[in-house]
Amino acid sequence: MQDIQCKEMRKTSWQARTCPLVLTALLAWGAPVVPASAADQETATMALPVLSLTFSASYVAEDFGLWAKEGLNVKVVNIAGIGALNSVIAGSSEFANTTAGSFTRAAARGQKMLALANTLDRPMMEVVLRKDAGALDPSAPIEVRAKSLRGKTIAVDSINSITHGYLRIVAMKANLDPEKDIIVTPMQPPNMMAAMKSKTIDGFAMSQPWTLSVVLDGTASVVASSPRGDLPELVPFAYNLIVTRPETCEKRRSLCEKMGKGLAAAAKMIHERPDEVISKLQKRFEKLDHETLAAAFKLIQAATPKIPAITKVGLANAEHYNVLSGLIPAQEMVTNLDELFTTEFVR
């Protein structure tokens, strides 16, 4: 029987010679004759809402095989906007990258998810303005810089998105009415840059690398930038959460363990091997010049916690942001935050 099994296993020469001994030991213990890597392999789907450097940790975990090393085969899919989180709620994806705002709004409506990790600990948004649309003193306080937004047409990715909320907060810093003193128009990020250069819009609010691109080429100036230190009261902040359904970790704990270990390894790589990471990211952002990508990555790197664990204060700041920016009414603010997250899978 052992000879037949050894032939079927198609081992290398040295394994074939020891095969009877190995099989005897395995059968004696009642263990299945299956390679450990195959036995431990699991599959999961990860949903991303848009192509953005915001999700660098997930890109790194996939591109460097960090999940695969843990025995997790992750299928990464792009599902626009809130659809990424909704795919987890519906059960078609096991995991999603999402903002804390979407995550807590779902909880407020009885759709409680579980957050496993936070890969960015501050808001990664900026507001930029075309240079010929208004002079800015970069050394001036944000309260002064924000006054330049009065009467301007500013693009956001979508109405009532987290970036629209950021624009509102920046405007309020200058005592502007964000609904009356600014003309807001929704637009996809790649179109924002073209619209700015054609002078269809005066500026836009967005995350990296889109804002940085128009700053480096001399088209725009920075009105406000949390990655560069504006709005420090919002730090720490749960900016990019990796979430799942609570029952996923209850029924398939190893899936959450492998997901968390892969993300923790990705955060470490972002800090310790930046040149390799940038090289991989360049393949995803092939239309972005290397200088812009490298500069944007430095901001992402600075905001990536070395251990991507969620903190209660980070979630609380995100909830405060949601109320302050008008994304949710104060009565919908989630207060029982402890039951919405865990840190055990990324430690």
N, C-alpha and C positions, 0 to 999 in steps of 0.2 A: 504493500500500500504506500509506504514511504517513497519507493522508487517512482511510482506513478505520479505522486504529488510533486516530487522534485522536478520531473520532466515538465509538468504542466507549469511550474513556476518560472521556467526559463531563466534560471539564475546564471550569474557569471561563474567562471571556472572555480574560484576559491569558495564561492557560496555553495556550489553544487557538491563539493567535497564534504562540506560540513552540514549539508541539508538534513541528513537523517538524524544527526544529533539535535539540531535545532527543532525539527518537527517533534522528536520524542519529548523534548522539554516542554514545548508548547502544548502538546496534547495531554501531557501529564498534568498541566495546570488548567486544562480546559479552555485555553485561549485560542481564538480564531487565528488562522494563518493568513493575516492580512497586513500589508505594510502599514506602519503607524501613520505615515503621512496621508494615505488614502482613507484610513479609518477615521481620522480626525477632521477631514475636509468637510466644510460646510459651505453653503451658499446663501447670499443675501443680496438685496437690491438697495442701493443708496440713491435717493433722489436729490438733484440739485436744481435750484430755481432759475439759474442764469449762468452764463460764462463770466466769471469774475475772479480776481485774485483773492477775494474774500474767502474762497474755498480752497486756498492753497494747501492746507493740511490734508484735505481729502484727495487732492490731486497727487500730492507727494506719496501718500499711503498707497494709492493705486499704481502710480508710475514706477515706484521703486519696489513694488511687490511686498510691502510691509504687512498688508493684510494676508496675502498669500503665505508669507512666512509663518503666520500664526495659524494657518490652516483654514483661512476664510477666503472664499472666492466671491468678490464683490462685483456685482454688475452695476455700474454707475449710469444713471439715466438723467436726462435733462427734462424737467417738467416745469413749465413757466410759472413764475410767481408763487402765489399761495397754493398752487396745484401740487407742489412738491410736498408740503405738509399734509395736504388733503389725501395724497396717495398713501401716506402712513396711516392716517385715520381710517381710510377705506380698507386697509390691509393689502394693497397691491405693492407696497414697498415696506421693507422692514425698518429702514432708517431714512432720515432726511436732514439736510442742512437748512436751518431756518432762523429767522430773527426771533429774539425774545418776545417782541411784540406780538407776532403771529402765534407764538407758542402759548403765551399767557392769555391771549384773547380766546383761543380754543378752550383753555381750561375754564375761563369765566363762563363759557357756553356749555359746560358739561362734557367737553371732549378732552379729558386730561391725558396728556402724553407724559413721558418720562425723559428728561434730558440727561445724557450721559457725559457730555463734554462741552466745553466752550473753547473754541480755537482762537478767538480774538477777544482781548479784554478791554477794548475801548471802541467808541464809535469810529468807523473808518470812513466817514463822509466828509466831503468838502463842498463849499460853494465857491464857484469861480465866476468872474465877470470879464467880459471882453474889454481889453485895454482902452479901446477907443469909445467905450460906452460910459466910462467913468474913471477918474484918476483915484488911485488908492495909495495910501501910505502904509507899506507893509509893517512898519514899526508901531503903528497906531493901535490902541486897544480895539478889541472886537466891536465894542459899542460904537466906535467911530467908523470903522470899516463897513459895518453893516448898513450904515445910513446910505451908502451908495446904491442899495437895492431899490430905493424908492422909485416907483414908476417904471421899473425895468420888467422885461419879459424873461422869465426864468423857467427853464425846463426841468422837470422831474421825471423819474421813470414811470410813475403812475400816481394818480390822485390818492391821497391818504396812505401812501407808502411810507416806510421809515425815512426815506430821503426827503419826501415832502414834509414830514414832521421836523426834520432837521432844519430845513429852510425856514419853517415857521419859528423855531426857537431862535435861530440866528436873527431873523427880522425883529423879534420881540426884544432882543438885546439892545436894539437901537430905538426902542419904543415905536416901531412901525406896526401897523395892522397888517398881518400877513395875508388877510383875505381881501383887503381893499387897496393897500399901498403897493402890492406886487401883482403882476399878471403871471399866472402860473399855467404852463402848458405841458401835457404829458408827451413823452417822447422816448424811444428806445435809445440806450446809451451810444451806440455807434452813430446814430443820426444826430445826436446832440452836437458832436464835434463839427460835422458838416454844416449844421444849421447855424452854429456860432460863426464859422468862417464866412458863410454867405450873409451874415447879419440878420438872419431870420429871428434869432433870439439874441438876448444880451448876455446870457449866462446860463449856468445849469448847476444843479446839486446832484452829486453822484459819488460813488466810491471809486477806489483805484481799479484799473489804471487810467480811467477815462479823464478824470480831472487833471491828473499830472501831465498827460499828453499835451493838452493845450497850454499848460503853463510852461513846459519846457521848450515848446516851439515858439514861444513869445506872443501867442495870440491872447492869452488871458492872465489875469492876476487873481490871487487867492483872497477871497473875502473872509472865509472862515475855514478852519481845518482842525478837526479833532485829532487826526493822526499827528499833527504838528504841535499840539498842545492847547488848542482852544477848548473852551468848555470843560475845564479840568474837574468840575463838580460832578461830571458824569462818569468819572473813572474811579473804581473798576466798573465794567459794563459787560453784560452778557450779550455780545454782539452777534456771534455765530454759534448757534447751538446745534449739536447733533442729537436728534431725538428719535424715540421709538415708542411703541405702545408698551405700557407697563407689563402686560402679559407676555410680551416677547422675552423679557429678561427673566420672568418667572418660569416660563415653560422651556425656554432655550437659553439658559444662562450662559453657556459657552459662547453663544453667538455674540452676546454683549461684551463678554470678556475679550474676545478676539477683536471686536470692533474697537474697543477702548485701547487695547495694547497697540494696535496699528496706528491709532491717532497719536498716542503718546510717543511712539517711535518717530512719527512724522514731525511732531513739534521739536523733538530733539535734533532731527536732521536739519530742519529749517535754521536752527541756531548754529549747528556745528559744521554743516557742509553746504553753505549758501551758494557757492559757485556751481556745484552739481545740481542743486535744486533749480537755480535760475536757468541752467541749460535745459532741463526737462520742461520747465514752464514755458520756455521760448517756443517749444514745439506746439504747445496748446494756443499760445498767443503769437502765432507766426506773422501776423500783420502788424505787430507792435515792434518798433525798433528796439534794439538791445538796451540803449541808454535809458529809455523810458521804463522798460520793464525792470531793469536793475534798480533804478531809483524808487519805483513803486514797491519793489520787493523789500527794500530796506525799511519802509514804513510798515509793511506787513510783518516783517521779522521782529521789529520793535514791539509790535502789539500782540505777538504770539506768546502766550505764557509757556514757560518751559515744561510745566505740567498742566495740561489743558483741563484742569478741574473747574467745575462751576462753583461760584461762591454765592451765598445768600445775598450779600450786599450788591453783587453784580446784577443779580436778578431784580433786586429792589430798585436799583438805579434805572434799570430798563423799564420797570413799571412806572416810576416817576416820570421818565422821559415820555412814555405813552400818554400820560395824563397832561403833562406840560405842553406837549406838541399838539394836543387836540385829537390824537388818534383814538382815544377811548375816553368816555366820561368817567369822572372820579368814582362814581358808584360801582363801576365795573372793575375797579382795581383789585387784583388778586393779592390777598394778604397771607394766606396759608402756603407760602412758597416752599417750605421744607419738604413737603410731600411730592413736589414736582421734579426733584432732581436727586441724583446720586453722584458721589465721587469715587465709588469703590472700583470702577472699571478702568480708570486711567492712572491710578496710583502705582 
